[in-house]
Amino acid sequence: MQAYHYLNQDPEVNIAPFPYPLYHQASGASAEGKLAFTVQVLKEVSALFEEDDGSSPWQEVTMEHFLNVVNKQADELQLCVGNPRRPNRRLHVYFKRLSNSVFGQMGHSAEAWELIRREIKLHLIRADHLVSSLFVSN
């Protein structure tokens, strides 16, 4: 299994590679650790999409609905995490680099938002697998 995956096929745009090692590390964490990591992913996703300056190709109501769902999930999962945990710095840096690399190189164009959408979709799938692993019966 490769450690990093590039969603971008355009050699002119260098985006941060998907952080598979961080998800692998989180998969070995305690249940609380998995939930805390997932909460951070959701909060980072929300922060990324809140950068929208109105140039994304999605309708405003669609974006609001998506952010409401993501924030509600993060808030409800946070209730399952006992003590507040310090955020994973490497995950935070990854999301900052993703934002800076895509929006910095492409602006807030429709193409940039499509790259972000595909990357976030992969994050949401991985986060779902992480949380779902808590419900696997032995």
Summary of the structure (lengths in Angstrom):
residues: 138
radius of gyration: 15.3
end to end distance: 25.5
largest distance: 48.0
contacts: 360
relative contact order: 0.19
helix: 65%
strand: 0%
